[in-house]
Amino acid sequence: AVAAVYAIMTRSLILDWKMRAARVMPIFAIPCLTALIYSALASYKRI
């Protein structure tokens, strides 16, 4: 839902795909980073 609203918002602005990709990347990067950090901490605590 958030991605759909974001896509509609960015569609109104005239942006080339590189700028749009640069803005969208953190939305997908942050959950991936948190998952990696969480798994690293979980494996560290297991030792």
Rosetta blueprint (number, residue, H / E / L):
1 A L
2 V H
3 A H
4 A H
5 V H
6 Y H
7 A H
8 I H
9 M H
10 T H
11 R H
12 S H
13 L L
14 I L
15 L L
16 D L
17 W H
18 K H
19 M H
20 R H
21 A H
22 A H
23 R H
24 V H
25 M H
26 P H
27 I H
28 F H
29 A H
30 I H
31 P H
32 C H
33 L H
34 T H
35 A H
36 L H
37 I H
38 Y H
39 S H
40 A H
41 L H
42 A H
43 S H
44 Y H
45 K H
46 R H
47 I L
